[in-house]
Amino acid sequence: MAKALEYNATMVERVDVTDALTMFRVQPDQPPAPGWFVPGQYCVIGMNNAAKPELGSVRRSMSIASAPEDAGPTEFYIRFVSKPESENPLTHLLWKLKNGDRMYMRPVAAGVFTVKDSVPADDTRIRVMVAAGTGSAPFVSMIKSELRRDPTADLSKWCLLHGASYPADLGYRDELMRLTETNKLHYYGTVSRPKDTDWRSDVGRVEAFFEPARLAELERRLGLPPGGFNPKNVVIFICGLTGTITGTIIPLIDRAFIPDFKRIREALGVPTDAPNSVFYEQYDTEPVIDVKNPVVVEPLRERMTAALAKFSS
Ligand SMILES: Cc1cc2nc3c(=O)[nH]c(=O)nc-3n(C[C@H](O)[C@H](O)[C@H](O)COP(=O)(O)OP(=O)(O)OC[C@H]3O[C@@H](n4cnc5c(N)ncnc54)[C@H](O)[C@@H]3O)c2cc1C
């Protein structure tokens, strides 16, 4: 049993997007120094199980959805996990919280899922951010941070593709849509279960944007020439559960996108000097590609070899 946490923060506000998706705003008692995290990083939050003290405490990593330039509370965008794996799931304790309730937040950021840890400072490629569900949190932080530093920032090199089951699950949609008008952000929400809604936009899972038949349309939206969606012009960031990461990485092998994961690079026969062009943050622990299974790896390796030959010339 994990020992009791000493609460050091207050959940000052919750915004329920749906019954299972909530933005939690958490104010640590000792406000961390400005710039204590880089957009894309996460920190650990936790709770004691007050109703069942015998279960002790639970802590989980959560991406930070606010901007480091924000003076107020730290924001997290969290899904209630209806089929948890642990016997003391954090999300079940968080969902009981009311504004003003106490909790634990470790005001120390971790992780290298940041632009500065991924691409050179002078990189001018389009940043395509791929998220399903709450995987949008780090990208929301990145976008907010750009705006806090310059409200008129040109976001035409930023593209957020966000997938959800229903239109109402697309948290942050209104403010992101506004930025498409004011700051030229490319933002495309896509919904896999549009039935019985008035949804008139993209349909399907977020990784469907990368199906061969649909890539041409994405290229058009991003102002790229046919075939231009490749690592010379685009760098990919993915965040969420394995399905989204695998479903994005695999079709993009044919465009020579190289995942930033040593064992996958090796399995796909990527030359050691070829730069990474797909970076991801994974919320669960399933393998993204079963690198030990030749039936899985061999065809992917052939596709990567062909793509590298095609797109490196
Ligand atoms: C670096 C990092 C950052 C994370 N950031 C976020 C975040 O910003 N928002 C967030 O909601 N979660 C995030 N997570 C997941 C989070 O840490 C927990 O795993 C999740 O909240 C479930 O915890 P639990 O104790 O309630 O359930 P557990 O008993 O730990 O249940 C684990 C199960 O939950 C599933 N799961 C985990 N995360 C999600 C999710 N987001 N949506 C649907 N199913 C999920 C896993 O597949 C697994 O089957 C992050 C994970 C990591 C490693």
The ligand as a Gaussian input file, in Angstrom:
#p B3LYP/6-31G(d) Opt

LIG

0 1
 C        3.607000      10.945000     -19.324000
 C        2.132000      10.686000     -19.106000
 C        1.249000      11.752000     -19.195000
 C       -0.123000      11.508000     -19.030000
 N       -0.983000      12.559000     -19.156000
 C       -2.324000      12.329000     -19.082000
 C       -3.241000      13.410000     -19.281000
 O       -2.858000      14.575000     -19.531000
 N       -4.560000      13.127000     -19.187000
 C       -5.029000      11.862000     -18.928000
 O       -6.259000      11.666000     -18.890000
 N       -4.172000      10.839000     -18.729000
 C       -2.840000      11.036000     -18.778000
 N       -1.973000      10.007000     -18.546000
 C       -2.497000       8.718000     -18.041000
 C       -2.527000       8.754000     -16.510000
 O       -1.217000       8.801000     -15.989000
 C       -3.216000       7.501000     -15.932000
 O       -2.662000       6.361000     -16.511000
 C       -4.723000       7.515000     -16.177000
 O       -5.289000       8.677000     -15.646000
 C       -5.380000       6.293000     -15.529000
 O       -5.062000       6.269000     -14.164000
 P       -5.982000       5.536000     -13.116000
 O       -5.202000       5.417000     -11.834000
 O       -7.321000       6.215000     -13.011000
 O       -6.266000       4.110000     -13.778000
 P       -5.380000       2.789000     -13.811000
 O       -5.896000       1.794000     -12.851000
 O       -3.940000       3.145000     -13.712000
 O       -5.770000       2.310000     -15.285000
 C       -4.866000       2.177000     -16.317000
 C       -5.679000       2.033000     -17.595000
 O       -6.102000       3.346000     -18.000000
 C       -5.940000       3.467000     -19.401000
 N       -5.689000       4.896000     -19.653000
 C       -4.654000       5.637000     -19.228000
 N       -4.758000       6.921000     -19.645000
 C       -5.907000       6.976000     -20.361000
 C       -6.546000       8.038000     -21.050000
 N       -6.018000       9.292000     -21.067000
 N       -7.693000       7.767000     -21.690000
 C       -8.234000       6.516000     -21.665000
 N       -7.660000       5.454000     -21.017000
 C       -6.511000       5.701000     -20.379000
 C       -4.718000       2.622000     -19.723000
 O       -4.778000       2.161000     -21.055000
 C       -4.867000       1.470000     -18.758000
 O       -5.634000       0.429000     -19.365000
 C       -0.595000      10.207000     -18.728000
 C        0.322000       9.143000     -18.637000
 C        1.654000       9.387000     -18.824000
 C        2.620000       8.225000     -18.729000

